[in-house]
Amino acid sequence: MTPTDVFSFANMIAMPMWILMVLLPKWKVTRFLIDFKIVPLLLSIVYAIYIFLAMQIGGGMDFGSLSSVMELFTEENAVLAGWVHYLAFDLLVGMWILDQNKKLGIHQLLIAPCLFATFMLGPIGFLLFIIIRTIKLKK
């Protein structure tokens, strides 16, 4: 598999999970995938492989300066690992939002934008959920 194939595969397994979380968050299949973190685990395996490959080609990972990080992201395997890292962690945050919402009971119409923002912009969706959660808890 080429890195391009793996990139497509990673996106292909993450996207349906986001759709399930937005449209069918309480469905038993969705809950199973969330409870056992199946998709983030698969993405973590892909990440581990490609970060290892990036280290083999590019030597050590230097995160000490912006220029060294930019240099690191000129390596295809490192970029792929970084992308998969985003996919896995954003998905875990989305799953955490749904788990939190099981206790809070915020309407799905308010949670869906949080999930969409987490998928597209990561921390922005998390921030949006925390604001909504804070308002809900103050009531």
N, C-alpha and C positions, 0 to 999 in steps of 0.2 A: 504494500500500500504506500502510495506517495503521501507526503505531507498534505497535499491538496485533497486527496481522498479522505484522509483522517479529519481534516478540517470540515469537510462536508458531512462525514459520519457524526462528528461531535455535535454539529448543528442539528443534524437530523434526529438525534436522540434527545437533545435538550428542548427543542421546539414543541414536540407533542406533550412533554411534561408541563410546559408553561400553559399550553392550551387546556389541558386537563385541570390544572390548578385554578385557572380563571373560570372555566365554564362548568366543571364538574368537581368542585373541591371536596364534596362529601361522598362521592362515589367510592365504593369499596376498593376498586382498582387504584384509584387516585390515592386513597388513604394508605393502601398497602405500599405503593411506591414511595410515598412520603415517609411512612413509619420506618421503612427499611432503607431509605436513602439509596435506592437502586441506581438511579441515573447519576447522582453525584459520585457514587462509588465507581461506576464505569468510567466517568470522566476523570476521576482521580487516578485510575490505572493508566489511562491515556496520558495524563499529565506526567505521571512518574516516568513513563517510557520516554517521552519527548524532552523532559528536562534533563534526564540522564544522557540522551543523545546530544543535546545541546552542550552539555558539560564536556562530553567527549571531544566534540569538534572545537568548541570555543574556549576550552580551558576552564578556569574557574569563573565563578559568577561574581562580578564586581558590581555591587549596588551602592557603592560609596559616593557616586556623583551622578548628576543628570547625564553628563556626557558618556560616562561608562555604561549607564543603562541604555542610552541611545545606541551605543556601539553594540551592546549585547543584542538588541532587537534588530540588528541587521542580519542575524542568523535565522534562517527559515525555521529550524526546529525550536529555537527559543521563542520566536513569535507564535508558533503553534502552541507551545506549552503555555505561553502567556494568555492566549485566547481561551484555551481550555480551562485555565485557572479562573478566568472571568466567568465562563459558563458555569463551572462547578460551584463557585462561591456565590454567585448571584442566585443560582437555583437553591442553594442551601438557605440563603436569606429569605427567598420566597416561601420555602417550606416552613421556615421559622415563623414567618408572618401568619401563615395558615394555622400553624399549631397555636400560636398566641391567640388567634381569633376564635379558636374552639372555645376558649375560656371567656373571651370578651363578647362574642356574639355581635360583632359589627356586621352590618348588612353587606352582602357580597358586592353590591353596586359601589360601595366605598372601598372595598378591598381590591377589586379588579384594577382600578387605576394605580394602586400601590404596587400590585404585582407587575403590571405593564411597565411602570417606571423602573422597577427593580430590574426587569429583564433588559430594558433598553439603556438605562442610565445608572444602574447599580445603587450607589448610595443615595440618590435622589428618591428612589422608591422607598428605601429604608427610612429616610427622613420623613417622608410623607406619612408613612405608617405610624411612626413614633408620634407625630403631631396628632393624628386621628386617635391613636391609643390614649394619649394624654388627655385629650378632650373627653373621650369616653370614660376614662377613670375618674375624672373630676365630677361627672354627673352623679 
